[in-house]
Amino acid sequence: MTALPSYHLKLQAQGRLVVPTDVRTDLGLKEGDEVILLKEAGGYRLTSRSLLAKALLGSLHKEGTQGLDLTAELLSDRQAETVQKGW
């Protein structure tokens, strides 16, 4: 089993931390980008907006729903309901 990398960062003036280059690359960060620090059980997690968005989007997908157009499905259901009620 390969050990995950760990980083020892030193807190600098005004609470600044320097994020190592390989971490910035993994997160897809460039100068001026915002990062998100999430509090979790047992510590914190540093991530980027794009990675968090991908994780959240991925958590919304249910097994077997890949490729479904949920908007079109909802519209179809509403149109059928309208016809059924004679509106």
PyMOL Python script that loads the backbone (N, CA, C, O; Angstrom):
from pymol import cmd

cmd.read_pdbstr("""\
ATOM      1  N   MET A   1       0.843  -1.176   0.000  1.00  0.00           N
ATOM      2  CA  MET A   1       0.000   0.000   0.000  1.00  0.00           C
ATOM      3  C   MET A   1       0.893   1.245   0.000  1.00  0.00           C
ATOM      4  O   MET A   1       1.804   1.361   0.819  1.00  0.00           O
ATOM      5  N   THR A   2       0.626   2.162  -0.915  1.00  0.00           N
ATOM      6  CA  THR A   2       1.427   3.369  -1.028  1.00  0.00           C
ATOM      7  C   THR A   2       0.917   4.431  -0.057  1.00  0.00           C
ATOM      8  O   THR A   2      -0.283   4.694   0.027  1.00  0.00           O
ATOM      9  N   ALA A   3       1.843   5.030   0.667  1.00  0.00           N
ATOM     10  CA  ALA A   3       1.467   6.080   1.614  1.00  0.00           C
ATOM     11  C   ALA A   3       1.091   7.348   0.860  1.00  0.00           C
ATOM     12  O   ALA A   3       1.745   7.720  -0.114  1.00  0.00           O
ATOM     13  N   LEU A   4       0.045   7.999   1.315  1.00  0.00           N
ATOM     14  CA  LEU A   4      -0.356   9.266   0.719  1.00  0.00           C
ATOM     15  C   LEU A   4       0.620  10.342   1.159  1.00  0.00           C
ATOM     16  O   LEU A   4       1.140  10.293   2.274  1.00  0.00           O
ATOM     17  N   PRO A   5       0.874  11.317   0.290  1.00  0.00           N
ATOM     18  CA  PRO A   5       1.808  12.378   0.679  1.00  0.00           C
ATOM     19  C   PRO A   5       1.253  13.217   1.823  1.00  0.00           C
ATOM     20  O   PRO A   5       0.043  13.415   1.933  1.00  0.00           O
ATOM     21  N   SER A   6       2.135  13.700   2.657  1.00  0.00           N
ATOM     22  CA  SER A   6       1.730  14.627   3.713  1.00  0.00           C
ATOM     23  C   SER A   6       2.615  15.861   3.601  1.00  0.00           C
ATOM     24  O   SER A   6       3.740  15.792   3.106  1.00  0.00           O
ATOM     25  N   TYR A   7       2.104  16.966   4.057  1.00  0.00           N
ATOM     26  CA  TYR A   7       2.808  18.229   3.925  1.00  0.00           C
ATOM     27  C   TYR A   7       2.851  18.913   5.281  1.00  0.00           C
ATOM     28  O   TYR A   7       1.853  18.947   6.002  1.00  0.00           O
ATOM     29  N   HIS A   8       4.000  19.451   5.620  1.00  0.00           N
ATOM     30  CA  HIS A   8       4.174  20.202   6.855  1.00  0.00           C
ATOM     31  C   HIS A   8       4.337  21.661   6.447  1.00  0.00           C
ATOM     32  O   HIS A   8       5.370  22.058   5.909  1.00  0.00           O
ATOM     33  N   LEU A   9       3.303  22.448   6.712  1.00  0.00           N
ATOM     34  CA  LEU A   9       3.300  23.846   6.307  1.00  0.00           C
ATOM     35  C   LEU A   9       3.544  24.726   7.522  1.00  0.00           C
ATOM     36  O   LEU A   9       3.141  24.396   8.638  1.00  0.00           O
ATOM     37  N   LYS A  10       4.200  25.831   7.293  1.00  0.00           N
ATOM     38  CA  LYS A  10       4.492  26.764   8.380  1.00  0.00           C
ATOM     39  C   LYS A  10       3.605  27.991   8.225  1.00  0.00           C
ATOM     40  O   LYS A  10       3.568  28.619   7.167  1.00  0.00           O
ATOM     41  N   LEU A  11       2.894  28.319   9.290  1.00  0.00           N
ATOM     42  CA  LEU A  11       2.020  29.484   9.289  1.00  0.00           C
ATOM     43  C   LEU A  11       2.891  30.739   9.255  1.00  0.00           C
ATOM     44  O   LEU A  11       3.777  30.923  10.090  1.00  0.00           O
ATOM     45  N   GLN A  12       2.621  31.591   8.277  1.00  0.00           N
ATOM     46  CA  GLN A  12       3.410  32.804   8.103  1.00  0.00           C
ATOM     47  C   GLN A  12       2.626  34.020   8.590  1.00  0.00           C
ATOM     48  O   GLN A  12       1.524  33.889   9.123  1.00  0.00           O
ATOM     49  N   ALA A  13       3.205  35.191   8.403  1.00  0.00           N
ATOM     50  CA  ALA A  13       2.580  36.445   8.842  1.00  0.00           C
ATOM     51  C   ALA A  13       1.159  36.546   8.305  1.00  0.00           C
ATOM     52  O   ALA A  13       0.877  36.127   7.183  1.00  0.00           O
ATOM     53  N   GLN A  14       0.278  37.100   9.111  1.00  0.00           N
ATOM     54  CA  GLN A  14      -1.125  37.318   8.775  1.00  0.00           C
ATOM     55  C   GLN A  14      -1.860  36.006   8.448  1.00  0.00           C
ATOM     56  O   GLN A  14      -2.829  36.006   7.689  1.00  0.00           O
ATOM     57  N   GLY A  15      -1.394  34.903   9.023  1.00  0.00           N
ATOM     58  CA  GLY A  15      -2.074  33.626   8.860  1.00  0.00           C
ATOM     59  C   GLY A  15      -1.925  32.977   7.497  1.00  0.00           C
ATOM     60  O   GLY A  15      -2.740  32.131   7.128  1.00  0.00           O
ATOM     61  N   ARG A  16      -0.918  33.347   6.751  1.00  0.00           N
ATOM     62  CA  ARG A  16      -0.728  32.825   5.404  1.00  0.00           C
ATOM     63  C   ARG A  16      -0.031  31.468   5.414  1.00  0.00           C
ATOM     64  O   ARG A  16       0.869  31.210   6.214  1.00  0.00           O
ATOM     65  N   LEU A  17      -0.478  30.611   4.498  1.00  0.00           N
ATOM     66  CA  LEU A  17       0.155  29.321   4.245  1.00  0.00           C
ATOM     67  C   LEU A  17       0.536  29.269   2.772  1.00  0.00           C
ATOM     68  O   LEU A  17      -0.193  29.775   1.919  1.00  0.00           O
ATOM     69  N   VAL A  18       1.654  28.668   2.481  1.00  0.00           N
ATOM     70  CA  VAL A  18       2.056  28.454   1.096  1.00  0.00           C
ATOM     71  C   VAL A  18       1.659  27.032   0.734  1.00  0.00           C
ATOM     72  O   VAL A  18       2.111  26.070   1.355  1.00  0.00           O
ATOM     73  N   VAL A  19       0.800  26.913  -0.289  1.00  0.00           N
ATOM     74  CA  VAL A  19       0.344  25.600  -0.744  1.00  0.00           C
ATOM     75  C   VAL A  19       1.378  25.086  -1.739  1.00  0.00           C
ATOM     76  O   VAL A  19       1.681  25.769  -2.717  1.00  0.00           O
ATOM     77  N   PRO A  20       1.928  23.887  -1.505  1.00  0.00           N
ATOM     78  CA  PRO A  20       2.957  23.350  -2.396  1.00  0.00           C
ATOM     79  C   PRO A  20       2.485  23.253  -3.851  1.00  0.00           C
ATOM     80  O   PRO A  20       1.302  23.052  -4.126  1.00  0.00           O
ATOM     81  N   THR A  21       3.429  23.398  -4.759  1.00  0.00           N
ATOM     82  CA  THR A  21       3.135  23.402  -6.189  1.00  0.00           C
ATOM     83  C   THR A  21       2.355  22.171  -6.631  1.00  0.00           C
ATOM     84  O   THR A  21       1.383  22.301  -7.375  1.00  0.00           O
ATOM     85  N   ASP A  22       2.753  20.984  -6.195  1.00  0.00           N
ATOM     86  CA  ASP A  22       2.058  19.782  -6.658  1.00  0.00           C
ATOM     87  C   ASP A  22       0.616  19.730  -6.153  1.00  0.00           C
ATOM     88  O   ASP A  22      -0.253  19.174  -6.825  1.00  0.00           O
ATOM     89  N   VAL A  23       0.354  20.301  -4.977  1.00  0.00           N
ATOM     90  CA  VAL A  23      -1.015  20.355  -4.461  1.00  0.00           C
ATOM     91  C   VAL A  23      -1.831  21.343  -5.303  1.00  0.00           C
ATOM     92  O   VAL A  23      -2.971  21.055  -5.670  1.00  0.00           O
ATOM     93  N   ARG A  24      -1.248  22.503  -5.605  1.00  0.00           N
ATOM     94  CA  ARG A  24      -1.942  23.478  -6.452  1.00  0.00           C
ATOM     95  C   ARG A  24      -2.256  22.880  -7.816  1.00  0.00           C
ATOM     96  O   ARG A  24      -3.332  23.103  -8.370  1.00  0.00           O
ATOM     97  N   THR A  25      -1.317  22.127  -8.345  1.00  0.00           N
ATOM     98  CA  THR A  25      -1.530  21.477  -9.644  1.00  0.00           C
ATOM     99  C   THR A  25      -2.656  20.453  -9.549  1.00  0.00           C
ATOM    100  O   THR A  25      -3.536  20.422 -10.409  1.00  0.00           O
ATOM    101  N   ASP A  26      -2.636  19.618  -8.520  1.00  0.00           N
ATOM    102  CA  ASP A  26      -3.692  18.617  -8.323  1.00  0.00           C
ATOM    103  C   ASP A  26      -5.066  19.266  -8.179  1.00  0.00           C
ATOM    104  O   ASP A  26      -6.063  18.726  -8.659  1.00  0.00           O
ATOM    105  N   LEU A  27      -5.119  20.420  -7.518  1.00  0.00           N
ATOM    106  CA  LEU A  27      -6.388  21.121  -7.315  1.00  0.00           C
ATOM    107  C   LEU A  27      -6.776  21.985  -8.509  1.00  0.00           C
ATOM    108  O   LEU A  27      -7.886  22.515  -8.564  1.00  0.00           O
ATOM    109  N   GLY A  28      -5.867  22.123  -9.459  1.00  0.00           N
ATOM    110  CA  GLY A  28      -6.138  22.959 -10.627  1.00  0.00           C
ATOM    111  C   GLY A  28      -6.161  24.443 -10.292  1.00  0.00           C
ATOM    112  O   GLY A  28      -6.901  25.211 -10.907  1.00  0.00           O
ATOM    113  N   LEU A  29      -5.359  24.843  -9.325  1.00  0.00           N
ATOM    114  CA  LEU A  29      -5.354  26.228  -8.856  1.00  0.00           C
ATOM    115  C   LEU A  29      -4.298  27.060  -9.555  1.00  0.00           C
ATOM    116  O   LEU A  29      -3.219  26.580  -9.905  1.00  0.00           O
ATOM    117  N   LYS A  30      -4.644  28.321  -9.745  1.00  0.00           N
ATOM    118  CA  LYS A  30      -3.665  29.298 -10.219  1.00  0.00           C
ATOM    119  C   LYS A  30      -3.803  30.552  -9.363  1.00  0.00           C
ATOM    120  O   LYS A  30      -4.770  30.694  -8.614  1.00  0.00           O
ATOM    121  N   GLU A  31      -2.859  31.438  -9.471  1.00  0.00           N
ATOM    122  CA  GLU A  31      -2.847  32.627  -8.629  1.00  0.00           C
ATOM    123  C   GLU A  31      -4.174  33.375  -8.717  1.00  0.00           C
ATOM    124  O   GLU A  31      -4.700  33.611  -9.804  1.00  0.00           O
ATOM    125  N   GLY A  32      -4.701  33.739  -7.556  1.00  0.00           N
ATOM    126  CA  GLY A  32      -5.956  34.478  -7.494  1.00  0.00           C
ATOM    127  C   GLY A  32      -7.189  33.608  -7.319  1.00  0.00           C
ATOM    128  O   GLY A  32      -8.263  34.119  -7.003  1.00  0.00           O
ATOM    129  N   ASP A  33      -7.053  32.298  -7.518  1.00  0.00           N
ATOM    130  CA  ASP A  33      -8.193  31.392  -7.330  1.00  0.00           C
ATOM    131  C   ASP A  33      -8.555  31.293  -5.858  1.00  0.00           C
ATOM    132  O   ASP A  33      -7.707  31.449  -4.980  1.00  0.00           O
ATOM    133  N   GLU A  34      -9.831  31.032  -5.607  1.00  0.00           N
ATOM    134  CA  GLU A  34     -10.290  30.818  -4.243  1.00  0.00           C
ATOM    135  C   GLU A  34     -10.207  29.338  -3.916  1.00  0.00           C
ATOM    136  O   GLU A  34     -10.413  28.484  -4.779  1.00  0.00           O
ATOM    137  N   VAL A  35      -9.905  29.048  -2.669  1.00  0.00           N
ATOM    138  CA  VAL A  35      -9.923  27.665  -2.187  1.00  0.00           C
ATOM    139  C   VAL A  35     -10.981  27.563  -1.099  1.00  0.00           C
ATOM    140  O   VAL A  35     -11.394  28.566  -0.517  1.00  0.00           O
ATOM    141  N   ILE A  36     -11.404  26.351  -0.838  1.00  0.00           N
ATOM    142  CA  ILE A  36     -12.418  26.113   0.174  1.00  0.00           C
ATOM    143  C   ILE A  36     -11.819  25.196   1.232  1.00  0.00           C
ATOM    144  O   ILE A  36     -11.233  24.160   0.918  1.00  0.00           O
ATOM    145  N   LEU A  37     -11.974  25.593   2.484  1.00  0.00           N
ATOM    146  CA  LEU A  37     -11.508  24.807   3.616  1.00  0.00           C
ATOM    147  C   LEU A  37     -12.740  24.264   4.317  1.00  0.00           C
ATOM    148  O   LEU A  37     -13.518  25.019   4.900  1.00  0.00           O
ATOM    149  N   LEU A  38     -12.912  22.947   4.259  1.00  0.00           N
ATOM    150  CA  LEU A  38     -14.082  22.295   4.827  1.00  0.00           C
ATOM    151  C   LEU A  38     -13.737  21.641   6.152  1.00  0.00           C
ATOM    152  O   LEU A  38     -12.750  20.912   6.253  1.00  0.00           O
ATOM    153  N   LYS A  39     -14.551  21.901   7.170  1.00  0.00           N
ATOM    154  CA  LYS A  39     -14.355  21.240   8.456  1.00  0.00           C
ATOM    155  C   LYS A  39     -15.009  19.868   8.373  1.00  0.00           C
ATOM    156  O   LYS A  39     -16.170  19.743   7.984  1.00  0.00           O
ATOM    157  N   GLU A  40     -14.254  18.848   8.741  1.00  0.00           N
ATOM    158  CA  GLU A  40     -14.734  17.471   8.720  1.00  0.00           C
ATOM    159  C   GLU A  40     -14.418  16.827  10.059  1.00  0.00           C
ATOM    160  O   GLU A  40     -13.646  17.362  10.854  1.00  0.00           O
ATOM    161  N   ALA A  41     -15.017  15.689  10.292  1.00  0.00           N
ATOM    162  CA  ALA A  41     -14.714  14.945  11.518  1.00  0.00           C
ATOM    163  C   ALA A  41     -13.214  14.651  11.526  1.00  0.00           C
ATOM    164  O   ALA A  41     -12.694  14.043  10.590  1.00  0.00           O
ATOM    165  N   GLY A  42     -12.547  15.065  12.541  1.00  0.00           N
ATOM    166  CA  GLY A  42     -11.130  14.768  12.672  1.00  0.00           C
ATOM    167  C   GLY A  42     -10.201  15.761  12.009  1.00  0.00           C
ATOM    168  O   GLY A  42      -8.987  15.561  12.038  1.00  0.00           O
ATOM    169  N   GLY A  43     -10.721  16.829  11.409  1.00  0.00           N
ATOM    170  CA  GLY A  43      -9.817  17.795  10.804  1.00  0.00           C
ATOM    171  C   GLY A  43     -10.486  18.657   9.751  1.00  0.00           C
ATOM    172  O   GLY A  43     -11.687  18.922   9.806  1.00  0.00           O
ATOM    173  N   TYR A  44      -9.683  19.087   8.795  1.00  0.00           N
ATOM    174  CA  TYR A  44     -10.141  19.965   7.727  1.00  0.00           C
ATOM    175  C   TYR A  44      -9.688  19.410   6.387  1.00  0.00           C
ATOM    176  O   TYR A  44      -8.732  18.638   6.301  1.00  0.00           O
ATOM    177  N   ARG A  45     -10.403  19.823   5.337  1.00  0.00           N
ATOM    178  CA  ARG A  45     -10.023  19.422   3.979  1.00  0.00           C
ATOM    179  C   ARG A  45      -9.957  20.669   3.112  1.00  0.00           C
ATOM    180  O   ARG A  45     -10.880  21.483   3.108  1.00  0.00           O
ATOM    181  N   LEU A  46      -8.866  20.811   2.381  1.00  0.00           N
ATOM    182  CA  LEU A  46      -8.671  21.918   1.457  1.00  0.00           C
ATOM    183  C   LEU A  46      -9.036  21.428   0.065  1.00  0.00           C
ATOM    184  O   LEU A  46      -8.561  20.380  -0.372  1.00  0.00           O
ATOM    185  N   THR A  47      -9.874  22.182  -0.629  1.00  0.00           N
ATOM    186  CA  THR A  47     -10.249  21.793  -1.984  1.00  0.00           C
ATOM    187  C   THR A  47     -10.471  23.043  -2.825  1.00  0.00           C
ATOM    188  O   THR A  47     -10.421  24.162  -2.316  1.00  0.00           O
ATOM    189  N   SER A  48     -10.712  22.847  -4.096  1.00  0.00           N
ATOM    190  CA  SER A  48     -10.999  23.965  -4.994  1.00  0.00           C
ATOM    191  C   SER A  48     -12.498  24.003  -5.266  1.00  0.00           C
ATOM    192  O   SER A  48     -13.204  23.022  -5.035  1.00  0.00           O
ATOM    193  N   ARG A  49     -12.972  25.128  -5.752  1.00  0.00           N
ATOM    194  CA  ARG A  49     -14.387  25.249  -6.089  1.00  0.00           C
ATOM    195  C   ARG A  49     -14.790  24.210  -7.133  1.00  0.00           C
ATOM    196  O   ARG A  49     -15.835  23.571  -7.009  1.00  0.00           O
ATOM    197  N   SER A  50     -13.959  24.046  -8.156  1.00  0.00           N
ATOM    198  CA  SER A  50     -14.324  23.120  -9.232  1.00  0.00           C
ATOM    199  C   SER A  50     -14.378  21.677  -8.747  1.00  0.00           C
ATOM    200  O   SER A  50     -15.281  20.934  -9.130  1.00  0.00           O
ATOM    201  N   LEU A  51     -13.430  21.270  -7.915  1.00  0.00           N
ATOM    202  CA  LEU A  51     -13.457  19.901  -7.399  1.00  0.00           C
ATOM    203  C   LEU A  51     -14.645  19.682  -6.458  1.00  0.00           C
ATOM    204  O   LEU A  51     -15.251  18.610  -6.463  1.00  0.00           O
ATOM    205  N   LEU A  52     -14.976  20.690  -5.655  1.00  0.00           N
ATOM    206  CA  LEU A  52     -16.127  20.568  -4.771  1.00  0.00           C
ATOM    207  C   LEU A  52     -17.412  20.473  -5.591  1.00  0.00           C
ATOM    208  O   LEU A  52     -18.293  19.672  -5.276  1.00  0.00           O
ATOM    209  N   ALA A  53     -17.520  21.282  -6.636  1.00  0.00           N
ATOM    210  CA  ALA A  53     -18.704  21.236  -7.498  1.00  0.00           C
ATOM    211  C   ALA A  53     -18.838  19.864  -8.150  1.00  0.00           C
ATOM    212  O   ALA A  53     -19.938  19.315  -8.220  1.00  0.00           O
ATOM    213  N   LYS A  54     -17.727  19.306  -8.628  1.00  0.00           N
ATOM    214  CA  LYS A  54     -17.762  17.975  -9.245  1.00  0.00           C
ATOM    215  C   LYS A  54     -18.180  16.918  -8.229  1.00  0.00           C
ATOM    216  O   LYS A  54     -18.953  16.016  -8.553  1.00  0.00           O
ATOM    217  N   ALA A  55     -17.674  17.024  -7.006  1.00  0.00           N
ATOM    218  CA  ALA A  55     -18.027  16.059  -5.964  1.00  0.00           C
ATOM    219  C   ALA A  55     -19.507  16.157  -5.609  1.00  0.00           C
ATOM    220  O   ALA A  55     -20.178  15.141  -5.429  1.00  0.00           O
ATOM    221  N   LEU A  56     -20.009  17.380  -5.511  1.00  0.00           N
ATOM    222  CA  LEU A  56     -21.416  17.567  -5.186  1.00  0.00           C
ATOM    223  C   LEU A  56     -22.300  17.077  -6.323  1.00  0.00           C
ATOM    224  O   LEU A  56     -23.318  16.428  -6.082  1.00  0.00           O
ATOM    225  N   LEU A  57     -21.925  17.380  -7.549  1.00  0.00           N
ATOM    226  CA  LEU A  57     -22.690  16.917  -8.702  1.00  0.00           C
ATOM    227  C   LEU A  57     -22.687  15.397  -8.756  1.00  0.00           C
ATOM    228  O   LEU A  57     -23.715  14.776  -9.027  1.00  0.00           O
ATOM    229  N   GLY A  58     -21.536  14.805  -8.498  1.00  0.00           N
ATOM    230  CA  GLY A  58     -21.436  13.347  -8.497  1.00  0.00           C
ATOM    231  C   GLY A  58     -22.300  12.715  -7.425  1.00  0.00           C
ATOM    232  O   GLY A  58     -22.824  11.618  -7.620  1.00  0.00           O
ATOM    233  N   SER A  59     -22.457  13.389  -6.291  1.00  0.00           N
ATOM    234  CA  SER A  59     -23.276  12.833  -5.215  1.00  0.00           C
ATOM    235  C   SER A  59     -24.756  12.891  -5.548  1.00  0.00           C
ATOM    236  O   SER A  59     -25.556  12.187  -4.932  1.00  0.00           O
ATOM    237  N   LEU A  60     -25.136  13.726  -6.520  1.00  0.00           N
ATOM    238  CA  LEU A  60     -26.537  13.836  -6.915  1.00  0.00           C
ATOM    239  C   LEU A  60     -26.959  12.749  -7.895  1.00  0.00           C
ATOM    240  O   LEU A  60     -28.151  12.485  -8.056  1.00  0.00           O
ATOM    241  N   HIS A  61     -25.990  12.120  -8.549  1.00  0.00           N
ATOM    242  CA  HIS A  61     -26.301  11.069  -9.515  1.00  0.00           C
ATOM    243  C   HIS A  61     -26.632   9.779  -8.784  1.00  0.00           C
ATOM    244  O   HIS A  61     -25.861   9.300  -7.952  1.00  0.00           O
ATOM    245  N   LYS A  62     -27.789   9.228  -9.109  1.00  0.00           N
ATOM    246  CA  LYS A  62     -28.168   7.938  -8.557  1.00  0.00           C
ATOM    247  C   LYS A  62     -27.687   6.856  -9.505  1.00  0.00           C
ATOM    248  O   LYS A  62     -27.541   7.087 -10.706  1.00  0.00           O
ATOM    249  N   GLU A  63     -27.445   5.688  -8.965  1.00  0.00           N
ATOM    250  CA  GLU A  63     -26.990   4.577  -9.776  1.00  0.00           C
ATOM    251  C   GLU A  63     -28.011   4.292 -10.868  1.00  0.00           C
ATOM    252  O   GLU A  63     -29.207   4.188 -10.595  1.00  0.00           O
ATOM    253  N   GLY A  64     -27.539   4.166 -12.103  1.00  0.00           N
ATOM    254  CA  GLY A  64     -28.413   3.847 -13.222  1.00  0.00           C
ATOM    255  C   GLY A  64     -29.083   5.048 -13.855  1.00  0.00           C
ATOM    256  O   GLY A  64     -29.910   4.882 -14.752  1.00  0.00           O
ATOM    257  N   THR A  65     -28.746   6.283 -13.407  1.00  0.00           N
ATOM    258  CA  THR A  65     -29.385   7.463 -13.989  1.00  0.00           C
ATOM    259  C   THR A  65     -28.448   8.228 -14.917  1.00  0.00           C
ATOM    260  O   THR A  65     -28.798   9.313 -15.382  1.00  0.00           O
ATOM    261  N   GLN A  66     -27.285   7.692 -15.191  1.00  0.00           N
ATOM    262  CA  GLN A  66     -26.349   8.374 -16.077  1.00  0.00           C
ATOM    263  C   GLN A  66     -26.981   8.571 -17.446  1.00  0.00           C
ATOM    264  O   GLN A  66     -27.558   7.637 -18.001  1.00  0.00           O
ATOM    265  N   GLY A  67     -26.880   9.763 -17.989  1.00  0.00           N
ATOM    266  CA  GLY A  67     -27.374  10.030 -19.328  1.00  0.00           C
ATOM    267  C   GLY A  67     -28.844  10.420 -19.382  1.00  0.00           C
ATOM    268  O   GLY A  67     -29.348  10.717 -20.465  1.00  0.00           O
ATOM    269  N   LEU A  68     -29.547  10.433 -18.262  1.00  0.00           N
ATOM    270  CA  LEU A  68     -30.948  10.838 -18.263  1.00  0.00           C
ATOM    271  C   LEU A  68     -31.040  12.350 -18.292  1.00  0.00           C
ATOM    272  O   LEU A  68     -30.252  13.045 -17.650  1.00  0.00           O
ATOM    273  N   ASP A  69     -32.016  12.857 -19.045  1.00  0.00           N
ATOM    274  CA  ASP A  69     -32.283  14.288 -19.065  1.00  0.00           C
ATOM    275  C   ASP A  69     -33.448  14.529 -18.116  1.00  0.00           C
ATOM    276  O   ASP A  69     -34.608  14.412 -18.511  1.00  0.00           O
ATOM    277  N   LEU A  70     -33.146  14.864 -16.872  1.00  0.00           N
ATOM    278  CA  LEU A  70     -34.171  15.005 -15.856  1.00  0.00           C
ATOM    279  C   LEU A  70     -35.100  16.179 -16.135  1.00  0.00           C
ATOM    280  O   LEU A  70     -36.275  16.131 -15.771  1.00  0.00           O
ATOM    281  N   THR A  71     -34.601  17.228 -16.769  1.00  0.00           N
ATOM    282  CA  THR A  71     -35.451  18.366 -17.117  1.00  0.00           C
ATOM    283  C   THR A  71     -36.495  17.950 -18.140  1.00  0.00           C
ATOM    284  O   THR A  71     -37.677  18.261 -17.987  1.00  0.00           O
ATOM    285  N   ALA A  72     -36.065  17.248 -19.183  1.00  0.00           N
ATOM    286  CA  ALA A  72     -37.004  16.780 -20.207  1.00  0.00           C
ATOM    287  C   ALA A  72     -38.021  15.816 -19.611  1.00  0.00           C
ATOM    288  O   ALA A  72     -39.197  15.847 -19.974  1.00  0.00           O
ATOM    289  N   GLU A  73     -37.571  14.963 -18.700  1.00  0.00           N
ATOM    290  CA  GLU A  73     -38.473  14.013 -18.047  1.00  0.00           C
ATOM    291  C   GLU A  73     -39.523  14.751 -17.221  1.00  0.00           C
ATOM    292  O   GLU A  73     -40.700  14.390 -17.254  1.00  0.00           O
ATOM    293  N   LEU A  74     -39.110  15.781 -16.480  1.00  0.00           N
ATOM    294  CA  LEU A  74     -40.035  16.565 -15.676  1.00  0.00           C
ATOM    295  C   LEU A  74     -41.046  17.284 -16.560  1.00  0.00           C
ATOM    296  O   LEU A  74     -42.241  17.279 -16.268  1.00  0.00           O
ATOM    297  N   LEU A  75     -40.571  17.903 -17.642  1.00  0.00           N
ATOM    298  CA  LEU A  75     -41.478  18.592 -18.568  1.00  0.00           C
ATOM    299  C   LEU A  75     -42.483  17.629 -19.179  1.00  0.00           C
ATOM    300  O   LEU A  75     -43.662  17.961 -19.309  1.00  0.00           O
ATOM    301  N   SER A  76     -42.032  16.457 -19.549  1.00  0.00           N
ATOM    302  CA  SER A  76     -42.917  15.445 -20.121  1.00  0.00           C
ATOM    303  C   SER A  76     -43.993  15.046 -19.113  1.00  0.00           C
ATOM    304  O   SER A  76     -45.166  14.926 -19.465  1.00  0.00           O
ATOM    305  N   ASP A  77     -43.591  14.841 -17.864  1.00  0.00           N
ATOM    306  CA  ASP A  77     -44.550  14.496 -16.812  1.00  0.00           C
ATOM    307  C   ASP A  77     -45.582  15.603 -16.622  1.00  0.00           C
ATOM    308  O   ASP A  77     -46.771  15.321 -16.479  1.00  0.00           O
ATOM    309  N   ARG A  78     -45.140  16.857 -16.620  1.00  0.00           N
ATOM    310  CA  ARG A  78     -46.059  17.992 -16.425  1.00  0.00           C
ATOM    311  C   ARG A  78     -47.002  18.136 -17.615  1.00  0.00           C
ATOM    312  O   ARG A  78     -48.181  18.442 -17.434  1.00  0.00           O
ATOM    313  N   GLN A  79     -46.497  17.918 -18.830  1.00  0.00           N
ATOM    314  CA  GLN A  79     -47.359  17.994 -20.015  1.00  0.00           C
ATOM    315  C   GLN A  79     -48.420  16.903 -19.975  1.00  0.00           C
ATOM    316  O   GLN A  79     -49.577  17.157 -20.309  1.00  0.00           O
ATOM    317  N   ALA A  80     -48.050  15.709 -19.576  1.00  0.00           N
ATOM    318  CA  ALA A  80     -49.007  14.610 -19.467  1.00  0.00           C
ATOM    319  C   ALA A  80     -50.049  14.927 -18.399  1.00  0.00           C
ATOM    320  O   ALA A  80     -51.228  14.629 -18.587  1.00  0.00           O
ATOM    321  N   GLU A  81     -49.645  15.512 -17.305  1.00  0.00           N
ATOM    322  CA  GLU A  81     -50.560  15.892 -16.236  1.00  0.00           C
ATOM    323  C   GLU A  81     -51.541  16.955 -16.715  1.00  0.00           C
ATOM    324  O   GLU A  81     -52.727  16.909 -16.389  1.00  0.00           O
ATOM    325  N   THR A  82     -51.038  17.913 -17.494  1.00  0.00           N
ATOM    326  CA  THR A  82     -51.889  18.973 -18.045  1.00  0.00           C
ATOM    327  C   THR A  82     -52.956  18.384 -18.966  1.00  0.00           C
ATOM    328  O   THR A  82     -54.125  18.758 -18.871  1.00  0.00           O
ATOM    329  N   VAL A  83     -52.574  17.478 -19.847  1.00  0.00           N
ATOM    330  CA  VAL A  83     -53.510  16.832 -20.755  1.00  0.00           C
ATOM    331  C   VAL A  83     -54.536  16.030 -19.971  1.00  0.00           C
ATOM    332  O   VAL A  83     -55.729  16.083 -20.269  1.00  0.00           O
ATOM    333  N   GLN A  84     -54.080  15.294 -18.979  1.00  0.00           N
ATOM    334  CA  GLN A  84     -54.960  14.459 -18.173  1.00  0.00           C
ATOM    335  C   GLN A  84     -56.019  15.304 -17.448  1.00  0.00           C
ATOM    336  O   GLN A  84     -57.174  14.892 -17.337  1.00  0.00           O
ATOM    337  N   LYS A  85     -55.626  16.466 -16.966  1.00  0.00           N
ATOM    338  CA  LYS A  85     -56.558  17.332 -16.233  1.00  0.00           C
ATOM    339  C   LYS A  85     -57.368  18.220 -17.159  1.00  0.00           C
ATOM    340  O   LYS A  85     -58.271  18.922 -16.704  1.00  0.00           O
ATOM    341  N   GLY A  86     -57.061  18.202 -18.457  1.00  0.00           N
ATOM    342  CA  GLY A  86     -57.811  18.990 -19.428  1.00  0.00           C
ATOM    343  C   GLY A  86     -57.532  20.487 -19.379  1.00  0.00           C
ATOM    344  O   GLY A  86     -58.398  21.289 -19.729  1.00  0.00           O
ATOM    345  N   TRP A  87     -56.341  20.866 -18.952  1.00  0.00           N
ATOM    346  CA  TRP A  87     -55.985  22.278 -18.873  1.00  0.00           C
ATOM    347  C   TRP A  87     -55.557  22.793 -20.201  1.00  0.00           C
ATOM    348  O   TRP A  87     -55.217  23.970 -20.327  1.00  0.00           O
TER     349      TRP A  87
END
""", "prot")
cmd.dss("prot")
cmd.show_as("cartoon", "prot")
cmd.util.cbc("prot")
cmd.orient("prot")
